[in-house]
Amino acid sequence: MINNLSLRLATRDDAAAIARMSRDLIEQGLGWSWTTPRVLRSVHSADTNVVLALEDQRIAGFAIMKYGDAEAHLLLLAVQPSAQRRGVGTALTRWVEASALVAGIGQVYLEVRAGNAAARAFYELLGYVAVQALPGYYQAREAAVRMARGLW
């Protein structure tokens, strides 16, 4: 576990760092779609939370969750390599799930690269199950697996 870990909502000043993390840690090998303007739209959206995990005031990870009426969609989750396997991803996931529960939402969905065995195992440990294979999901070049978790 990480000492001195804190979670907070992102601000516009965090958008560029989040976008770079997405490019470098999530979107590698694909075109960069989560650019600073797109992250800013999520930061300012009434139905989306962008949450940062900070270790000693440095960004250790982030999550972006969009909330609907009956379900939520975890759009992005990234943890700096130096902070992985230390509880950051779990803390971020549980924070956005708790927000979904407060909003009366009982189901969370996410997509993960089909070939990313480590990410799939991480989500499975948190109670997510594979519900659908999505060929060509990522820019018609790479398959994804849709995963879901019931919160109730």
C-alpha positions as CSV (number, residue, x, y, z in Angstrom):
1,M,0.0,0.0,0.0
2,I,1.1,3.5,-0.7
3,N,1.6,5.9,2.3
4,N,0.4,9.4,1.9
5,L,-2.2,8.5,-0.8
6,S,-5.0,11.0,-1.2
7,L,-7.8,11.1,-3.7
8,R,-9.4,14.2,-5.1
9,L,-11.4,15.4,-8.1
10,A,-9.3,16.7,-11.0
11,T,-9.3,20.3,-12.0
12,R,-8.6,21.9,-15.4
13,D,-5.0,22.3,-14.3
14,D,-4.7,18.5,-14.1
15,A,-6.0,17.8,-17.6
16,A,-2.7,17.9,-19.5
17,A,-1.0,15.5,-17.1
18,I,-4.0,13.1,-17.3
19,A,-4.0,13.2,-21.1
20,R,-0.3,12.4,-21.2
21,M,-0.8,9.5,-18.8
22,S,-3.5,8.2,-21.0
23,R,-1.3,8.5,-24.1
24,D,1.6,6.8,-22.5
25,L,0.0,4.2,-20.3
26,I,-3.3,3.3,-21.9
27,E,-3.3,4.4,-25.6
28,Q,0.2,3.2,-26.6
29,G,0.1,1.8,-30.1
30,L,-3.2,3.5,-30.9
31,G,-3.9,7.1,-32.0
32,W,-4.1,9.5,-29.1
33,S,-7.8,10.2,-28.4
34,W,-7.8,11.3,-24.8
35,T,-6.1,14.6,-25.5
36,T,-6.2,17.6,-23.1
37,P,-9.4,19.1,-24.6
38,R,-11.2,15.7,-24.2
39,V,-10.1,15.3,-20.6
40,L,-11.2,18.9,-19.9
41,R,-14.7,18.1,-21.3
42,S,-14.8,15.2,-18.8
43,V,-13.6,17.4,-15.9
44,H,-16.3,19.9,-16.7
45,S,-19.1,17.3,-17.4
46,A,-21.9,17.1,-14.8
47,D,-22.2,13.3,-15.4
48,T,-18.5,12.4,-15.2
49,N,-16.0,12.3,-12.4
50,V,-12.3,12.6,-13.1
51,V,-10.4,11.5,-9.9
52,L,-6.8,11.7,-9.1
53,A,-4.7,9.6,-6.7
54,L,-1.9,11.6,-5.3
55,E,1.2,10.3,-3.5
56,D,3.0,13.1,-1.8
57,Q,1.3,15.6,-4.1
58,R,2.4,13.8,-7.3
59,I,-0.1,12.1,-9.6
60,A,0.1,8.4,-9.0
61,G,-3.0,7.5,-11.0
62,F,-6.4,8.7,-12.3
63,A,-9.9,7.3,-13.1
64,I,-12.6,8.7,-15.3
65,M,-16.1,7.4,-14.8
66,K,-19.3,8.5,-16.6
67,Y,-22.6,8.0,-14.8
68,G,-25.9,7.3,-16.4
69,D,-29.3,6.7,-14.9
70,A,-28.9,2.9,-14.3
71,E,-25.3,2.2,-15.1
72,A,-21.8,3.7,-15.0
73,H,-19.0,3.3,-17.4
74,L,-15.4,3.4,-16.3
75,L,-13.8,5.1,-19.3
76,L,-10.2,5.2,-18.2
77,L,-8.0,4.1,-15.3
78,A,-4.2,4.4,-15.2
79,V,-1.6,4.1,-12.5
80,Q,2.0,5.2,-12.9
81,P,4.3,2.2,-13.2
82,S,6.1,3.2,-10.0
83,A,2.8,3.1,-8.1
84,Q,1.4,-0.1,-9.6
85,R,0.6,-3.1,-7.3
86,R,0.4,-0.8,-4.3
87,G,-3.4,-0.2,-4.0
88,V,-3.7,2.9,-6.1
89,G,-5.9,1.3,-8.8
90,T,-8.1,-0.4,-6.2
91,A,-8.5,2.9,-4.3
92,L,-9.5,4.8,-7.5
93,T,-11.9,2.1,-8.6
94,R,-13.6,1.8,-5.2
95,W,-14.0,5.7,-5.1
96,V,-15.8,5.9,-8.4
97,E,-17.9,2.8,-7.6
98,A,-18.9,4.4,-4.3
99,S,-20.0,7.5,-6.2
100,A,-22.1,5.3,-8.4
101,L,-23.8,3.7,-5.4
102,V,-24.5,7.2,-4.0
103,A,-26.2,8.1,-7.3
104,G,-28.3,4.9,-7.1
105,I,-26.4,3.1,-9.9
106,G,-25.9,-0.6,-9.4
107,Q,-23.9,-1.6,-12.5
108,V,-20.5,-0.6,-13.8
109,Y,-19.1,-1.5,-17.2
110,L,-15.6,-1.0,-18.7
111,E,-13.6,-2.2,-21.6
112,V,-10.0,-3.5,-21.5
113,R,-7.7,-4.6,-24.3
114,A,-8.2,-8.3,-24.9
115,G,-4.5,-8.9,-24.8
116,N,-3.9,-7.0,-21.5
117,A,-3.9,-10.0,-19.2
118,A,-2.7,-8.0,-16.2
119,A,-5.5,-5.5,-16.4
120,R,-8.1,-8.2,-16.9
121,A,-6.8,-10.0,-13.8
122,F,-6.8,-6.8,-11.8
123,Y,-10.5,-6.1,-12.6
124,E,-11.4,-9.8,-11.9
125,L,-9.9,-9.4,-8.5
126,L,-12.2,-6.5,-7.9
127,G,-15.2,-8.5,-8.9
128,Y,-15.6,-7.7,-12.6
129,V,-16.5,-10.4,-15.0
130,A,-16.1,-10.6,-18.8
131,V,-19.5,-10.2,-20.4
132,Q,-18.7,-9.5,-24.1
133,A,-15.9,-9.8,-26.6
134,L,-15.5,-6.8,-28.9
135,P,-13.5,-7.5,-32.0
136,G,-11.8,-4.3,-33.5
137,Y,-13.1,-2.1,-30.6
138,Y,-9.9,0.0,-30.5
139,Q,-9.8,1.9,-33.7
140,A,-10.7,-1.3,-35.7
141,R,-7.2,-2.6,-34.8
142,E,-7.5,-4.3,-31.5
143,A,-10.1,-6.3,-29.7
144,A,-11.5,-5.5,-26.3
145,V,-13.3,-7.4,-23.6
146,R,-16.3,-5.6,-21.9
147,M,-16.4,-6.3,-18.2
148,A,-19.1,-5.6,-15.7
149,R,-19.6,-5.5,-11.9
150,G,-22.9,-5.4,-10.1
151,L,-22.6,-3.1,-7.1
152,W,-25.8,-4.1,-5.2
